[in-house]
């Protein structure tokens, strides 16, 4: 294992009738010891009542940045078609400054058709959404270099998805973290494909952190052996139960190497 295991929580902004419930969940998550607090970029709930209570992603990230002190924050992930990429770069730079350099910029091609239809975005096809993500990544990267003031540091980019021809190529070109839903067998194959893309673009594949949703205590060690170091547990409103998050944190603290102090 070349990286320490990290635990994230995705505070899903659904079914919370008031924002205070989300604020409290973020506070409890940081106090519990998580490494990353994510939300998601949707406009409607993905489970339960499809028209239930829901809050917007990036407005919330600004609040996360002010509320927290230690954890990284970000969206898992930002929908590629919902915002002008130059504006998104400016938003990310601003949240990066508010948080003193703790933002992870999560990006994906988008998939939830209701978001597009209800808010007036063109849904298109999987291919057109991936093409848009490619264009957006180039524009976003260029805009980040032009902003004044500059971000506090090079903002790490997380790309979510598993398409082998297009998405993993974008991961190789742009990403510092790759989030996948692949099972163990598929992950091993996709790691090889990603390594090939990295070689083709002259990128070091070992710099890309592998990220998955939490598979449970029984399976987590095998994912670590496969190269995964970031595990994220999703919790939904209104309760935002963190009991599984706390179990994962205890496991993380057992498997991570002890910090070295003094001379080795």
N, C-alpha and C positions, 0 to 999 in steps of 0.2 A: 504494500500500500504506500503510494508516494504522497498522498494528500491526507490530511486529517478528515475524518468524517464530520459532516455538518448536518444539522437538522433545521429545516425550515417549516413554517406553518403558513398555509394559505387561508387567510381570513376571508372567506367567501362573502361578498357584500350582499347577501340575499337573506330575505326573511327576518331582517332586523327592522322593526317598526320605528326605531329611533337610532340616531347615529351613536348615542352614548353606549349602546351595547357593543358596537364595533370598537370604540375607543377603549372600553374596558377590556375587551379581548386582546387588543394589541398590548396594553399594559401588562396583563397577566402573562402573555407569551414572552415578553422581554424579561419579566421577573423570573419566569420559569427557566430561562437560559437558552432560548432558541438562538440560532445564528442568523436566520433570515425571516422576515415577515413579508409575505407576498399578499396581494389581493388578486383579482382577475379583472379583465377588461370586457365586460358584457353589460348589457342594458336591461336584461331581464333574468330572472332566476333560471338556472339550468336544471334544478330538481325541485320537487314539490310543486306548489301552486305556480303555474307559469306566469301569472300576472301578480305575484306577490311583491312584497316590499323589496326595493333594490336601490343601491347607491352607485354613483359614478366613480370610475377608477382613479383618474389622475388628480382630481380635486382631493380625493382621499389620500393620495400619496404625499401631497404637500402637508396634510395634517399628520400623517405618520412621521414625516421628517421632523416636525416640530415636537411631537410628543415623545419620541424615542431618543435614546442617547447612544446606544451601542450597536444594535442590530442593523444589518443591511436591510434595505427595503426595495420593493419593486413589484411589477405586475407579472403574473405568470399566466398569460403573456398579454402584451398590448396588441390589439387587432390591427393588422397591417393596413386596412382600408378606411379606418375611422378618422384619421387625422392627417393633414398635410405634413409630410416628413420634415420640412424645415421648421414648422411650428413645433412638432414633437421634439426635435433636437433642442429647441429653446426651452421647452417645458422641462426636458430631462436635465439640461444644464442648470435650470433654476432650482429644481428639487435636489440636484447634486449639491448645490451651494447651501440650501436650507439645511440639509442633513450633514453638512461637513464631510462630504465624500462617501456616503453610504448607499448610493443608489445603484441597483442593478437594472439595466435597461433591457427588459424582456420583450421580445418581438416574435410575432407569428403571422401566418398568412390569413388567419381568420377562417371560421367554419360555421358559425351559428347563424343560420339564415334569417331568423326572426330579428336579430339585431339590425341587419342590413335593411330588411323590408320596412320595419317600423320607423327607422330613423332616416330613410331615404338614400341609403348607399346602394350602389350597384353590386349585387352579389356575384355575378359573373360565373366563372367556372373555377375548379381547383387550379387549372393551369393559369388562368388570368390573374387569380389572386397571388399565386407564387411569382408571376412575372412582376406584379405590382410590388411585392415584398422586395424583390431584387432591386428594382428601381428605387424604392424607398430607402433601402440600406445605403445605397450609393449617395443619395441626396442627403440623408441624415448625417452620414460620416463627413461629407464635405461641409455641411453647415456647422457641425460641432467645431471644426477647425477655424471658422470665421467669427464665432461669437465673441463678444466683448462685454464682460470678462469671460475668459476661458473657463471651462469646467475646472474643478479643483484638482482633478487628475483625469487620466483616460478612463472614461466611464465603461465598466465592463458590460458587454453585450451578451445577453442570453437569447438563443434562438430555440424555439420549440418546434418539434416536428421530426418526422422520420423518413421522408421521401428520399430515396437513395440517389436519384439523378440530379435533383434541383435543390432540395432543402439542405442535404448534407454538403453540397458544394458551397452553399451560402454559409453554412457553419464553418467550413474550412477557411473561407475568405474573411469572415467578419467576427465570428463568435469567440468569446472567452468561456462561455458555458453553453452546453447543449443539453436540453431537456427532452427526454424521449419517453414514450409509453411502451417501448419494446419489452417483451419478456426476455428471459435470460438467453435463450437460443438466438432470438432475433438480435439481441444486443451484441452478441459476439460477432455476428455477421456484419451488422451495421458499423461496428467499430473498425472492422477491416475496410469497409467501403469509405468511411471517413478518413482513415489513414491514407488511402489511395488519393482521395481528393486533396488532402493536405500536401501530399508529395507533389501533386500536379500544380498546385498554386504556390509552392515553396513555403508552406506554413508548418510549424511544429505542432503535430497533433497532441503531444503530451501537455501542451499549455491549456488545452480545452477541458474544463471540468465537466464531468458527466453527472447528470441530474435526472432523478426519477421520482415519481410519487412513491410514498412509503409502501413497501410490499408486506410489512409486518415483521415482527421480531424473528420469526423462523427463517424467512427468506433474505432478510437484509444482509447477513454476512456473505452470502453467495454473490449478491450484487456488488458488494465491496471488492470481492475477488475478481469480478469482471471489470473493475475500474470505476465504479460509481462512488462518489464521495458526498454528494448532496442529496438528501432525502427530504421530501416535503409532504406534510400531512394536511389534508384539507379539512376545515371545520366550517360548519354552516350555522347561521342564525336560526332562531334567536338565542340559543343557549351557548354556542361556541364552547363546546366541551373539549378541554385540553388534556383529558386523561391519557389518551394515546400519545399525544405529544410529549407528555412527561415521561412515559415509559420509554419512548425513543431517545429522549435526552439522557436518561440513566444508562441506556445501552451505549450511546455515543461515548459517554464518559468512561465506560468500561473498555471499549475497544481502541480508543485513541491512545497514542503513546504519551507517556508522561513528559511534560516539558523539561528540557535540559537547562540547568542553571550552572553557571560557572564554566570551567574548562572541561572539555570531554576527556 
